[in-house]
Amino acid sequence: MNGRSFCLPNTSKMHRRTVKKRAIDFYSGIGGWTLGIQLAGISVERSYEWWNAANNTHGRNFGHSLPDVDIRKLSLDHLPPPGTIDFVVGSPPCTQFSFSNRGGNGNLEDGLIDVRKMLEIVAYLRPKYWMMENVPRVSTILKAELSPQGSLAEFAHLVTVNEVFDMSDFGLPQSRKRMVAGNYPLHILNSYKGLVKPPPLGEVRQLLASQRPCDPNYGFS
């Protein structure tokens, strides 16, 4: 990626004989989901982002040029056939749900438009697993809106996990809480807690300021 090398784990002969898993990244931003998915050996077939600045950065990070796409207006007919994608991931805009927006009120009605669209996409594609990340507040909002009386009740069967995680448990040098909802094996994700200790911030700054920046947790540069 733009001359940067990533030390991917060796792939066994068994894995090489299997069909590579496929994923789509929605509200892809600069590519956090895409990077993690690729490092896991999964092919990111498509990514969608409407914000030009983030989309351009995504292109620079992964060596491509993709058009800006307003996901709210994205027709499901333009997506791959249902059942052909293994993973769907996405991070709908969080500003509408943030307590720092509009004096703590945000704009929940507008924010739920993107959440509904994400759920519509998942319902259409029928992936094996899917994950949606956002600010912790969305966890409570989702529970209410997915209830029988909620505005998203028709999608309740899609959401089997709705958890808030502290990313420092996974090696982030900051206590940063995020919600990850969807349908995925929660016990596997929880098994990674504590395996990577958060490095001191000074070490992070030193490694990233070097001539060849190196990730302090995972060792790739």
Backbone bond lengths (Angstrom), bond angles and torsions (degrees), N, CA, C in turn:
res aa  C-N    CA-C-N  psi(-1)  N-CA   C-N-CA  omega(-1)  CA-C   N-CA-C  phi
1 M - - - 1.458 - - 1.519 109.73 -
2 N 1.325 116.51 104.11 1.454 121.56 179.45 1.526 112.07 51.60
3 G 1.340 115.96 40.35 1.443 120.30 176.42 1.502 114.83 84.55
4 R 1.318 118.59 -3.49 1.457 121.16 179.18 1.517 109.61 -91.40
5 S 1.333 116.34 134.81 1.461 119.41 -177.83 1.519 109.82 -98.26
6 F 1.323 115.55 143.03 1.458 121.57 178.14 1.514 108.51 -120.49
7 C 1.333 117.06 126.50 1.456 121.34 -177.70 1.519 109.09 -85.06
8 L 1.309 116.20 90.38 1.461 120.57 -179.18 1.529 109.82 -80.08
9 P 1.322 117.88 150.28 1.465 120.48 177.41 1.516 111.14 -65.57
10 N 1.345 115.29 151.38 1.460 119.84 177.87 1.518 110.49 -63.83
11 T 1.318 116.51 144.47 1.454 122.05 179.73 1.520 108.71 -103.35
12 S 1.317 116.87 127.69 1.460 120.21 -179.31 1.513 111.09 -73.21
13 K 1.335 115.95 162.89 1.460 120.67 178.10 1.522 110.74 -59.63
14 M 1.324 116.63 -34.80 1.456 120.04 179.41 1.520 110.24 -62.62
15 H 1.321 116.31 -43.97 1.459 119.64 -179.40 1.516 111.37 -67.47
16 R 1.328 117.39 -33.44 1.454 120.02 -178.37 1.523 111.08 -68.29
17 R 1.319 117.22 -24.63 1.462 120.21 -179.21 1.521 111.88 -83.36
18 T 1.330 116.79 -15.01 1.453 119.63 -177.56 1.524 110.44 -87.02
19 V 1.318 114.92 158.53 1.458 120.13 177.01 1.527 108.88 -74.20
20 K 1.326 116.76 132.98 1.453 120.75 -177.91 1.524 110.76 -66.72
21 K 1.332 115.38 135.33 1.458 120.59 179.10 1.529 110.02 -69.42
22 R 1.329 115.65 151.63 1.459 121.26 -174.71 1.528 110.53 -120.89
23 A 1.322 116.03 142.47 1.466 121.21 -178.45 1.521 110.62 -137.58
24 I 1.335 115.41 157.34 1.463 122.18 172.00 1.525 107.61 -129.25
25 D 1.335 115.54 137.32 1.458 122.85 -177.17 1.532 108.71 -112.21
26 F 1.335 116.31 117.06 1.463 121.57 178.49 1.530 110.45 -105.16
27 Y 1.341 115.95 149.77 1.460 120.61 -173.72 1.530 107.44 49.57
28 S 1.327 115.03 55.10 1.465 121.55 -164.46 1.522 114.71 -77.50
29 G 1.342 118.37 -13.19 1.458 119.64 177.56 1.518 111.73 56.80
30 I 1.333 116.31 -137.09 1.462 120.43 -179.43 1.531 112.39 -89.76
31 G 1.361 116.75 -3.40 1.460 118.43 170.63 1.507 117.80 115.14
32 G 1.328 118.60 24.09 1.462 119.78 179.15 1.518 113.25 -60.69
33 W 1.332 116.41 -48.83 1.467 119.97 176.93 1.530 110.11 -61.72
34 T 1.320 116.88 -45.91 1.461 120.72 -176.30 1.528 111.36 -58.89
35 L 1.320 116.87 -43.48 1.457 120.04 -179.71 1.525 111.26 -61.91
36 G 1.334 116.35 -48.08 1.460 119.29 -179.53 1.517 112.27 -61.81
37 I 1.319 116.19 -40.35 1.460 120.41 -179.53 1.525 110.87 -65.78
38 Q 1.331 116.70 -43.04 1.458 119.86 179.40 1.520 111.47 -65.55
39 L 1.331 117.45 -39.38 1.459 120.44 178.03 1.525 111.53 -63.34
40 A 1.336 116.69 -24.20 1.465 121.08 177.17 1.527 111.93 -84.98
41 G 1.338 117.03 1.93 1.456 120.35 177.56 1.506 114.57 83.41
42 I 1.333 116.84 18.93 1.466 122.00 -179.24 1.529 108.70 -103.58
43 S 1.316 116.54 140.92 1.460 121.76 -179.18 1.527 110.48 -85.05
44 V 1.333 115.88 123.02 1.467 120.65 175.49 1.525 106.74 -88.25
45 E 1.318 115.94 104.44 1.454 121.20 -174.42 1.523 112.17 -71.98
46 R 1.338 116.48 -39.28 1.455 120.45 -178.75 1.519 109.23 -150.61
47 S 1.336 115.46 155.11 1.465 120.41 171.08 1.516 107.89 -138.79
48 Y 1.318 115.49 148.43 1.464 121.65 -175.63 1.521 109.88 -131.35
49 E 1.328 116.28 129.90 1.458 122.16 178.13 1.527 108.56 -150.61
50 W 1.347 116.18 139.10 1.466 120.34 -177.82 1.520 113.26 -96.47
51 W 1.345 117.90 -25.39 1.458 121.55 -175.45 1.522 109.28 -81.64
52 N 1.314 116.69 117.33 1.459 121.97 -171.71 1.527 112.95 -58.88
53 A 1.316 117.32 -44.75 1.466 120.02 -177.67 1.525 111.49 -61.27
54 A 1.341 116.62 -45.15 1.461 120.32 178.65 1.524 111.02 -67.08
55 N 1.330 116.44 -40.19 1.462 120.43 -179.08 1.526 111.12 -64.71
56 N 1.323 117.42 -39.25 1.460 120.89 177.22 1.526 111.22 -63.76
57 T 1.341 115.92 -40.58 1.463 119.92 178.11 1.523 110.45 -65.26
58 H 1.331 115.97 -40.40 1.467 120.76 176.22 1.531 109.53 -57.23
59 G 1.319 116.24 -44.39 1.458 120.16 179.55 1.514 112.83 -62.92
60 R 1.331 116.84 -40.01 1.460 120.19 177.93 1.524 111.25 -67.56
61 N 1.320 116.57 -36.15 1.465 120.09 -179.67 1.524 112.63 -68.57
62 F 1.331 116.21 -33.58 1.463 118.80 -172.46 1.525 113.73 -119.21
63 G 1.330 116.90 9.85 1.451 120.35 171.70 1.512 114.99 69.30
64 H 1.321 117.46 44.13 1.461 120.13 178.37 1.528 109.45 -146.20
65 S 1.300 115.97 174.25 1.457 121.56 175.42 1.519 107.73 -134.83
66 L 1.326 116.31 110.80 1.461 121.69 -177.10 1.525 109.71 -116.54
67 P 1.311 117.71 145.29 1.467 119.92 178.19 1.524 111.12 -70.56
68 D 1.321 116.39 150.85 1.462 120.31 172.90 1.526 108.24 -68.48
69 V 1.340 116.34 135.61 1.463 121.04 -177.43 1.523 109.84 -128.16
70 D 1.317 116.37 124.16 1.460 121.41 173.32 1.525 106.84 -79.46
71 I 1.316 116.22 101.84 1.465 121.02 -173.40 1.520 111.28 -63.74
72 R 1.312 117.27 -28.25 1.470 119.91 177.80 1.531 111.15 -60.13
73 K 1.338 115.98 -30.41 1.459 120.75 -177.98 1.529 112.38 -100.44
74 L 1.319 117.41 2.47 1.459 121.41 -177.15 1.525 110.85 -67.77
75 S 1.317 116.77 124.55 1.465 121.06 178.49 1.523 109.65 -78.98
76 L 1.310 116.65 134.94 1.461 120.62 179.24 1.525 111.32 -62.12
77 D 1.316 116.87 -24.85 1.463 120.64 179.03 1.520 112.23 -65.27
78 H 1.327 117.54 -19.18 1.457 121.35 -179.42 1.527 112.20 -86.36
79 L 1.310 117.07 -2.48 1.457 122.10 179.90 1.533 110.60 -91.82
80 P 1.339 118.19 163.13 1.468 120.25 175.94 1.529 110.87 -59.88
81 P 1.319 117.31 160.28 1.467 120.07 179.81 1.529 111.96 -59.31
82 P 1.315 117.83 146.66 1.471 121.24 177.93 1.525 111.29 -54.92
83 G 1.342 115.23 140.52 1.455 120.57 177.31 1.508 115.40 85.95
84 T 1.338 118.03 -1.06 1.469 120.54 -177.98 1.526 112.98 -99.99
85 I 1.335 118.12 -6.43 1.464 123.02 -179.86 1.525 108.75 -112.18
86 D 1.334 116.39 132.62 1.462 121.21 -176.97 1.527 113.18 -85.77
87 F 1.338 116.10 -37.18 1.463 120.62 -176.12 1.527 110.50 -131.75
88 V 1.311 115.84 134.69 1.467 121.92 171.61 1.524 106.68 -122.77
89 V 1.331 116.42 127.42 1.467 121.08 179.64 1.522 108.62 -131.14
90 G 1.312 116.54 160.09 1.445 118.77 178.08 1.517 113.19 -178.59
91 S 1.321 114.96 155.55 1.462 122.32 177.53 1.528 109.08 -131.68
92 P 1.346 116.81 82.53 1.468 119.18 177.76 1.517 110.75 -55.09
93 P 1.330 117.49 152.55 1.474 120.39 -178.56 1.524 112.29 -50.28
94 C 1.332 115.35 134.63 1.464 119.72 -175.91 1.518 112.90 -100.46
95 T 1.339 117.76 -8.35 1.466 119.22 -173.35 1.524 112.65 -61.82
96 Q 1.337 116.91 -32.38 1.470 118.69 -179.45 1.522 112.11 -68.33
97 F 1.341 116.83 -21.70 1.462 120.84 -177.41 1.525 112.63 -100.63
98 S 1.327 116.72 -6.27 1.460 120.48 -173.16 1.525 111.20 -73.14
99 F 1.346 115.88 140.24 1.465 120.61 176.63 1.531 111.14 -69.40
100 S 1.338 117.19 -16.39 1.458 120.48 -179.84 1.522 112.16 -86.34
101 N 1.333 116.63 -2.55 1.462 120.75 -177.95 1.529 110.37 -99.79
102 R 1.314 116.30 130.90 1.472 122.64 176.54 1.523 111.79 53.38
103 G 1.325 115.03 49.49 1.463 120.32 176.11 1.508 113.46 64.97
104 G 1.333 118.27 27.34 1.455 121.60 178.32 1.513 114.19 94.17
105 N 1.313 117.17 -6.52 1.459 119.85 -178.55 1.524 112.46 -89.13
106 G 1.328 117.15 -31.79 1.446 119.91 -177.86 1.522 110.87 64.36
107 N 1.309 115.05 -156.66 1.468 121.36 176.89 1.517 106.93 -141.04
108 L 1.331 115.18 77.30 1.463 120.62 -171.00 1.524 111.81 -62.53
109 E 1.307 117.32 -39.01 1.462 120.27 -178.37 1.529 111.27 -60.21
110 D 1.334 115.79 -42.96 1.447 119.78 179.27 1.532 110.74 -70.21
111 G 1.316 117.05 -40.70 1.460 120.65 179.48 1.509 112.92 -62.01
112 L 1.316 116.87 -35.62 1.463 121.06 -179.37 1.530 112.28 -68.59
113 I 1.330 117.86 -18.39 1.465 119.81 176.17 1.528 109.68 -62.67
114 D 1.341 116.69 -43.33 1.463 120.47 179.56 1.528 111.60 -70.56
115 V 1.325 116.81 -38.05 1.465 119.58 177.89 1.529 110.07 -63.45
116 R 1.321 116.88 -43.75 1.472 120.46 177.74 1.526 110.62 -60.89
117 K 1.323 116.64 -43.24 1.464 119.49 179.79 1.518 110.83 -61.50
118 M 1.312 116.88 -41.62 1.467 120.67 178.01 1.525 110.47 -60.08
119 L 1.313 116.77 -43.34 1.460 120.84 179.69 1.534 111.35 -67.69
120 E 1.315 117.37 -37.85 1.459 120.54 176.27 1.532 110.99 -61.29
121 I 1.326 116.08 -41.10 1.461 121.14 178.80 1.527 110.68 -63.68
122 V 1.328 116.29 -45.03 1.472 120.28 179.13 1.524 110.59 -62.47
123 A 1.327 116.70 -43.57 1.461 120.70 179.95 1.530 110.66 -60.99
124 Y 1.320 116.14 -36.13 1.468 120.54 -179.30 1.531 111.84 -75.36
125 L 1.326 118.00 -46.97 1.466 121.28 -174.24 1.531 113.36 -75.76
126 R 1.329 116.38 -28.11 1.468 121.92 -179.72 1.539 111.91 53.12
127 P 1.341 117.56 56.60 1.466 120.28 179.01 1.521 110.95 -72.49
128 K 1.328 116.05 164.28 1.459 119.69 177.15 1.532 109.92 -69.00
129 Y 1.325 115.57 -41.96 1.462 121.27 178.20 1.525 109.03 -135.72
130 W 1.317 116.23 152.22 1.466 119.86 173.37 1.516 109.74 -151.03
131 M 1.349 115.91 152.58 1.455 121.87 -178.21 1.530 109.60 -142.91
132 M 1.310 115.64 138.89 1.462 122.16 176.43 1.522 108.31 -127.84
133 E 1.334 116.06 125.18 1.464 121.74 -176.22 1.511 110.21 -108.52
134 N 1.348 115.90 143.40 1.462 120.11 178.17 1.525 109.02 -165.84
135 V 1.325 115.87 -174.60 1.461 120.94 179.76 1.535 109.45 -70.51
136 P 1.354 117.72 155.31 1.470 120.81 -175.58 1.520 114.17 -54.38
137 R 1.328 117.82 -33.82 1.460 121.63 -176.99 1.528 112.29 -56.69
138 V 1.331 115.80 -29.74 1.467 120.17 -176.98 1.526 111.46 -67.08
139 S 1.315 117.72 -24.71 1.464 120.30 178.48 1.527 110.75 -59.29
140 T 1.326 116.60 -47.36 1.464 121.11 179.02 1.523 111.25 -67.61
141 I 1.331 115.89 -41.51 1.465 120.74 179.50 1.526 110.35 -61.29
142 L 1.327 116.46 -43.81 1.457 120.28 179.72 1.522 111.87 -61.26
143 K 1.319 116.34 -44.22 1.464 119.94 -179.71 1.524 110.63 -58.30
144 A 1.320 116.36 -40.70 1.462 120.19 -179.79 1.523 111.60 -70.54
145 E 1.336 116.01 -44.27 1.468 119.60 -175.35 1.516 113.18 -76.13
146 L 1.336 117.95 -20.66 1.463 121.32 177.38 1.525 112.46 -89.21
147 S 1.313 116.75 -5.94 1.468 120.60 178.07 1.523 109.55 -68.63
148 P 1.331 118.14 164.77 1.472 120.44 -178.55 1.525 113.96 -54.66
149 Q 1.330 117.44 -27.44 1.461 120.64 -179.33 1.533 112.42 -95.90
150 G 1.335 116.99 -1.01 1.450 120.42 -174.33 1.522 113.61 -84.62
151 S 1.348 115.06 167.56 1.468 120.39 -177.52 1.520 113.42 -74.54
152 L 1.352 117.12 -13.30 1.465 121.13 -179.02 1.527 111.78 -114.73
153 A 1.316 116.54 20.80 1.470 121.32 -174.07 1.523 112.93 -55.62
154 E 1.321 117.30 -32.53 1.474 120.70 -177.79 1.520 113.06 -65.48
155 F 1.348 116.60 -16.25 1.463 120.30 -178.19 1.522 112.56 -105.64
156 A 1.314 117.86 7.56 1.467 121.17 -173.99 1.530 112.18 -57.12
157 H 1.335 117.43 -33.69 1.461 120.47 -177.30 1.527 112.90 -69.05
158 L 1.328 117.12 -15.57 1.467 120.51 -178.52 1.520 112.69 -80.34
159 V 1.338 116.97 -25.91 1.467 121.40 -171.94 1.526 110.02 -100.58
160 T 1.313 115.91 103.73 1.466 120.81 178.44 1.525 112.06 -100.35
161 V 1.341 116.21 -16.06 1.472 121.14 179.97 1.522 108.63 -133.07
162 N 1.324 115.93 135.19 1.463 122.16 175.47 1.527 106.25 -145.74
163 E 1.332 115.82 94.39 1.459 120.95 -172.40 1.521 111.00 -129.03
164 V 1.339 115.57 150.96 1.457 122.37 172.94 1.524 107.91 -109.15
165 F 1.320 116.44 128.09 1.455 122.05 -177.04 1.529 110.11 -117.29
166 D 1.331 115.04 147.99 1.464 121.34 169.58 1.524 106.28 -95.04
167 M 1.325 116.61 113.84 1.460 120.50 -173.87 1.521 113.44 -65.16
168 S 1.342 117.87 -15.58 1.463 119.05 175.75 1.527 110.93 -67.08
169 D 1.330 117.40 -21.02 1.467 121.05 175.66 1.519 111.82 -67.65
170 F 1.339 116.00 -16.47 1.457 120.76 -178.83 1.526 111.77 -113.17
171 G 1.322 116.91 16.73 1.457 120.43 173.00 1.501 116.50 102.69
172 L 1.340 119.08 0.51 1.460 120.56 178.22 1.532 109.28 -73.62
173 P 1.334 118.57 130.26 1.472 120.03 -178.93 1.524 112.16 -78.10
174 Q 1.303 116.75 47.70 1.463 122.55 -179.32 1.521 108.04 -164.61
175 S 1.318 117.54 139.78 1.463 120.69 174.78 1.526 107.74 -79.28
176 R 1.310 116.54 95.76 1.472 121.78 -173.93 1.527 108.11 -128.11
177 K 1.309 116.70 116.24 1.454 120.93 -176.78 1.522 111.19 -96.25
178 R 1.322 115.22 135.72 1.467 121.18 179.20 1.524 109.02 -139.02
179 M 1.335 115.29 147.37 1.456 121.24 174.29 1.518 109.22 -91.78
180 V 1.325 115.94 137.18 1.467 121.23 173.35 1.528 107.36 -129.43
181 A 1.321 115.59 106.85 1.463 121.25 179.17 1.523 109.09 -107.91
182 G 1.322 116.02 161.75 1.459 119.50 176.32 1.510 112.63 147.78
183 N 1.304 114.75 -149.03 1.456 122.34 176.02 1.521 106.75 -131.46
184 Y 1.329 115.90 100.49 1.462 121.56 -177.69 1.531 108.73 -155.76
185 P 1.341 117.92 160.38 1.475 120.68 -178.65 1.527 111.11 -74.52
186 L 1.310 115.99 96.49 1.459 121.99 -176.06 1.530 111.88 -58.93
187 H 1.316 117.34 -36.46 1.469 119.71 -176.74 1.529 111.64 -64.70
188 I 1.332 116.84 -30.71 1.463 119.23 178.20 1.531 110.05 -70.55
189 L 1.327 116.86 -44.87 1.455 119.99 178.53 1.527 110.52 -61.68
190 N 1.319 117.35 -43.32 1.469 120.52 179.97 1.524 111.94 -64.41
191 S 1.324 116.97 -26.95 1.465 120.09 -178.37 1.525 112.27 -68.04
192 Y 1.328 117.69 -15.69 1.463 121.19 179.21 1.525 112.89 -87.35
193 K 1.326 116.37 -9.50 1.464 119.17 -179.05 1.533 110.31 -60.96
194 G 1.305 115.92 131.05 1.456 120.45 175.66 1.511 115.44 82.26
195 L 1.340 118.16 -6.78 1.469 119.18 -179.92 1.524 111.59 -70.82
196 V 1.328 115.61 -30.11 1.465 120.60 178.20 1.522 108.06 -120.43
197 K 1.319 116.44 118.54 1.461 120.79 -178.88 1.534 110.15 -82.38
198 P 1.322 117.30 138.32 1.471 119.49 178.32 1.521 111.14 -60.13
199 P 1.319 118.50 125.59 1.469 120.61 178.58 1.524 110.46 -75.51
200 P 1.323 118.14 156.09 1.471 120.27 175.51 1.527 110.21 -61.17
201 L 1.330 115.99 146.18 1.453 120.04 -177.32 1.527 111.60 -59.97
202 G 1.333 116.67 -34.91 1.459 120.20 178.48 1.523 112.08 -61.40
203 E 1.325 116.07 -37.87 1.464 120.47 177.90 1.526 110.71 -67.18
204 V 1.333 115.98 -39.45 1.462 119.87 178.53 1.527 109.98 -61.64
205 R 1.329 116.55 -46.80 1.465 120.58 -179.42 1.523 111.25 -61.79
206 Q 1.324 115.98 -40.41 1.460 119.97 -178.75 1.526 111.43 -65.44
207 L 1.315 116.40 -43.46 1.462 120.38 -178.21 1.522 111.80 -68.79
208 L 1.333 116.47 -40.01 1.459 119.98 -177.94 1.524 112.62 -76.78
209 A 1.333 117.18 -19.80 1.463 120.67 -179.85 1.524 112.40 -89.29
210 S 1.319 117.31 -5.42 1.461 119.98 -178.94 1.522 110.23 -70.99
211 Q 1.330 115.33 167.21 1.465 119.65 -178.16 1.521 111.28 -63.23
212 R 1.323 116.55 -32.28 1.462 121.44 176.00 1.525 107.51 -121.54
213 P 1.349 117.68 89.21 1.466 120.37 -174.75 1.517 112.39 -54.45
214 C 1.316 115.48 141.16 1.479 121.01 -178.17 1.514 109.22 -129.19
215 D 1.336 116.27 133.37 1.458 120.47 178.36 1.527 109.68 -66.30
216 P 1.334 119.18 123.93 1.464 121.54 -175.38 1.523 114.47 -68.84
217 N 1.336 117.75 -21.53 1.459 120.05 -179.70 1.517 113.35 -93.47
218 Y 1.329 115.69 -44.39 1.453 119.15 -168.83 1.522 115.05 -110.89
219 G 1.344 116.49 -4.64 1.457 119.29 169.08 1.512 117.01 80.03
220 F 1.343 119.97 1.23 1.459 118.49 177.57 1.523 109.68 -90.92
221 S 1.317 115.38 156.97 1.468 119.93 -174.33 1.525 111.27 -129.76
